Amino acid sequence: MDMDAFYASVEQRDRPELQGKPVIVGADPKQGRGRGVVAACSYEARRFGVRSALPISKAYRLCPQGIYLPVRMERYVEVSHRIMSLLGEYTDLVEPLSIDEAFLDVTGSLRPYGTVEALARSIKQRVREQEQLAASVGAAPNKFIAKIASDLQKPDGLVIVPPEAVLAFLHPLPIGKLWGVGPKAEAHLKELGIEKIGDLARLRREEMDRRFGKHGQHLWELAHGIDDRPVVTEHEIKSVGHETTFERDTGDLALLRETLLSLSEQVGVRLRRHGLKGRAVSVKLRYQDFTTFTRQVTLAEPTAAAARIHSHARELLDKFPHSPLEKKVRLIGVSVGHLEERQKGLFEKQEDKEEKIEGAVDRVQEKFGPGSLRRASHLKDSPEKAR
């Protein structure tokens, strides 16, 4: 199940006056001079060539009459939780693929509905009744085919591929529909005369091995409709991170350090919310020429304390191959990996005290709002500091 234009559809539902209009959710376009990208857009905006991940400046050039809205992630997460809970009423085997799509193994859930189609229509109807949103559903013998099926008749689509029809469904499709075939691989395959998935399926397995190595085996299996992966109900979180793109490329080291602090605090909040600590701190810089570098340090003890994350992040900032003062920075990010569950020990350590303090700040902000309690350094040159 895949929600249709999820962020934009939520905005149109919450503000009925936006129905039927080109809604674009993402960064501020600033009359075509904005930085950042499109997070989502309505189908009305797509008619102008706007799509997700498009630079917001290009989106504005394509659709200056569009209605540009900021991302309201908390709202989308709230709606997503309700939808995923609804899906859980059909089967215990639900694997969220992202905030707005999920795989469901309904093998053991068909009896009350009689057919796959009846179950799929029930899901679509209940999502529409509960959330006033449209969902597209693809049903098939495995995850790969079901995912392709869910995309084919958007919006509000329903495509069912029975086992005996898998190859007839799959082989006429463009080669780019195959998982693992990106733009470069697609161009290479087309140079070899492989335009459709069926063209690839006609190659011998040995030839795929010779041309593409281990990846060739995977592509060969998908081209024959083979995908044995089960629906997995839980995924281990590998890392927690935040990043930001500056309005203008910057060489201001003080600004970079201040931004690192803000990002470290956001990472710390998410770690504590999930009951996690991490042993690895990473910093990412993307420069004005779009080259990107990452540096990482492994800690002796895991942490969820923003102060400690920021301390290591600042040290990493000084180790990058180009001084920020010589080469301006476009984007900066902080992440924490090598995660483990937070355990309460017999003796309290300094980082435990820091996490307690920051946990208290979390609770104040949850109750009174994000700006209700913050570090004095964040008040620099602000009206609050003046007052």
N, C-alpha and C positions, 0 to 999 in steps of 0.2 A: 504494500500500500504506500502510495506516494501522494502527499498533499500537493495541490496545484497552486503554484506561485504563492507559497505559504505566507511569507512576511507581508507581501503586498495585499493578499486576500484578507488577512487579519485586519490590516489598516482599512480596507474598504468596508469590511463588516462593521468595525467599530465606528466608522464615520460614513454613514450611508450616502452623504453627498459626494463621495469619491467613486461611487459605483459607476462603471462604464467609462472612467477616465484613466489616462495613462499615469499610473502611480509608480514611482521609482524610489526604492528604499536604499539608503546608503549614505555616503559622504555628502556634505554640502557642495553643490556644483559651483557656487560663487560665480555665476554668470559665465561658466565655461572655463574658469581659471582654478577650479577646486582640485584638491588632491584626493586620493583614495579611489574606491571602486564602487560599483553597483552591487549591493548585497542581494537584492531581489527586485523584480519588476512585474507589474500586472501584464496580462495578455494584450491589453490595449497598448501598452508601451512597447511590447515586442514587435508590433506591426511597424514600428519606426526603426527597427534594427537594434533596439536596446536589449541587452541580455545580462545575466549575472556575471560578475567579475570584469565587466567592461570598465575602463577608466571613466570616472564620473564626468570628466571634462568632455570626453567623446560622446557620452550619453546625452549631455546637454546640447552638443552640436546637432545630434540626430533628432532630439526631441526637446527643444527649448520650452515648449508649452506644457511639458510634463509637470506633475506635482511631485516635488522632491521632499522626502520625509526622512528623518533620522531613524536609525535602528533602535527599536524598543525591545531589546533582547529579553528582559524580564517578562514582558507581556507574551512574547512568542513561546518562551519556556513554559509559562503557566498554561497556555492553550495546549502545547505539546503534551504536557503531563496528563491532561484530561483525555486527550486522544489515545495516548498509549495505554492509559487505564481502561478505556473502552475496548481496545484491542485485546487486552488481557481477559476480557469476559468471553472471548471466543476460543482462546487457547492459552495454555501456560507457556507455550513456546513462541515468544515474541522477541525478535532481535532488532532493536533500534539501529538503523543504519546512519541516521542523523536526526536532527531535531524534528524533521517532517516526513520521514519515511522509515519503514520497518518491514522486515521479513516475518511472516507467520507460517509455522508448520501446522496446517489444519487437518493433517491425516486422521487424527482421532476425533475431529470435531464435526464431521459431516452429517452424522446420523440425524440430528434434529432438523437439518435443512434439506436433506435429500440429495442435493447436488452442489458442486463447487460454485456454480453460477448463483444459486440461491443464497449461499453463504456470503459470496462477494457482494451481491446486491444489498444484503442486509447490513454489511459493514458500511457501504457507501451511504445508505439511507440514514443510518444512525448517526454517522459523522455529520451529515447535513442537518438532521433534526437537532442534534445537541449543540453543534458549533456554527451552523449556518455557513459551512465551508464545503468545498468540493474536493473529493479524493479520487485519484485514479488507481485502479487495481489491476494487477496482472496475476494470473494463476497458471501454474505450470508444474511439471514434475521436479524441477530443481530451481535453485536461487537465480542462476544466471538467466535462464529463460524467463522466469517470472519478472525479473527486473527489466529486461528488454520489453516484455509485454506491457508492463505498467506505463512505459513511456510512449507507446505507439499511437494512442488515441487521445492524448491530453488535449484540452482539459476534460475532466469528468469522464475519463475513459474506463472501459472494462474489456480486457482481452483475455480469453481463456485458451490455453494451448494444451490439449490432451496429449498423453504420451505418444500415441501413434502418429501425431501430426507435428512432432518436434522438428524433424528435418525439413519437412515441407514449409514450415513457418520460418525456420532459421536461414536456410540456404539462399533465398532471394534477397536477403537484407544486405545493405552496403557493408563492406569490410570494416568500416569505422565503428560499427555497432559492437564489434567483438571486444570484450574486456581485455585491456592490456595493449590495445592498438591505438596509440596516440597519433597526432598529426604527422610526426616524422616517420613512424612505422607505416602509417597508412600510405604516405607518398611512396615509400620504398616498395611496398607490396603492389601498388598500382603500376610501378615501373616494371614489375615482373608479370604484369597482366592479370593480377588478382584484384578484381573489382568488387566481388561479392563474397560472402562467407562460403557459399557453395564452391567457388573457385578454389578456395583454400582447402576445403574438405576433400577435394579430388586429388590433392597431393599425397604422396605416400608418407607414412610416418618417418621413414628413414630420411627422406628428402627434407622434411621439416627439421629433423635433428641436425642435418648437415648445414642447413642455411641459417637456423636460428638458435641452435644449441638447446639448453634446457627449456628456454622460453618457447621454443618450437613445439615441444611436447604439450605444454599447457594450451597453446593456441590450437593445436590439432584436436585436442580433446574438446575444447569449447566449440570448435567448428562442427563437431559431431554431436553436440548437445550433451556432452558428458560433464557433469559437475556434481561431485559427491559430498560437497561441504554441508554439514548439518546446520540447522538454525541454532545459533548460540545465544543463550539468554543473557549472559553477562560478559562484558569485555573489561579486561584489566586496564586501568588508566596508566599509561606509560609515562606521561609528563604533564605538567601544568604550566602554561605560559601565557603571557600577554605581550602585545607589541603595538606600536603606534607609528603612523606616518605623519611627519611634520608638515605644516601648511607650506613652509618654505624650507629648502635644504639649508642645513645649519652647520656651522663650525664652532658654535658656542659651547665650550666644554662645560660651563656651569649649567646650561640648559640641559645638556645630555645627562649630567649627573642628577639633576633634579627630576628629570623624566624617569631615569632608572629607579629613583626612590618611589615614585608614584606607581610604576609598573610592578616593583617588588612588593608593594603593599597589596595590589590587586591579586598577585600570585599567592601571597600569604593568606589572604582571606579565603581564596578558593581551596587551598590546601587544608586549612582548618575546618572549613565547611564539610570537606569529604573525609575528615579524620585521618589525614595523611601527612607524612614528612618526606623530605627528599635529601639525597646525599650528593646530588650533582647540580651545580648552578651554571647556567649558560647565558651568554649575552650574544645577541645577533645585531650586526650593523649592515644596513644596505646604503651604499654611497650614491652620490648624484649620478654616477654612470651606471647604476643598477648592479654593480658587482656587490656580492654579499659574502660576509665572513662571519664565522661563529667561533667563539672561544668558550671553553668549559673548564671548571675546576671540580674535583671530587673532595667532599668534606669528610673529616674524621667522624663526625656525628651528624645524623640527619636533622633537619630543621624545618619548621614551618613559620619561623619568625622573620618578618619582613626586614627588620633591622639587620639581621645576619645575612639574609639573601642580598640585601643592598650593599653591604660591606664587601662581599665577595664580587658582586657585579661591578662595583667601582674599580676594584683591582684588575678585573678582566678588561675593563674599558681601556686601561693604559697599555694593554698588551697587543692591541690590534696593529696590523701591518702598516696602517697609514694614520698619522695623527689627524684627529677630527678637525684640527685647526688648518691643516693643509688640504684636506679633501673633505668636502662637505657631506653631511649625513642626511639621507632621505628618510630612513626608517630605523627604529631601535626596538629591540625586544629582549625580554627576560623570561627564562623558563627554569623550572626545577624538575629534575628527573631522578631515576633510581629510587622510586617511591616505595614506601612501606607504611604500615598502619602505625599511628601514634600510640605508644604504650606509656602508661603511667608507672614510673619507677619508684623505688623506695626512697631515694634521695633526690631532691630537686636540684637541677642544674641551672646555670645562668640562662641558657636558651629556653628552659621551661618557664622561667620567670618572664622572659620577654614574650613568650607565646601567651601566657596568662594575661599580661597587660594588653596585648593586641586582641586577644579574645574578648576582653572587656570592651575595647573600642568597637569590635564587631557588633556586640549586643546593643551598645548605645546607638550606633548608626542604623541597625535594623529597626530600632524603635522610633528614632527621631529623624532619620533621613541621612543620606550619604555625607552631607556637609556639616552635620551637627557637631562632630568632634574630629579634629585633624591636627597634624603636626604644625608647629609654628612656621616651619620652613615653607609650607605650602601657602602661607599668607603673604609671601613676599610680593611687594608692589601691588597689593590688592586692596579694594575698598575696606575689607574687613580689617586689614592691618592698619590702615589709616585711622579707622575708628578706634 
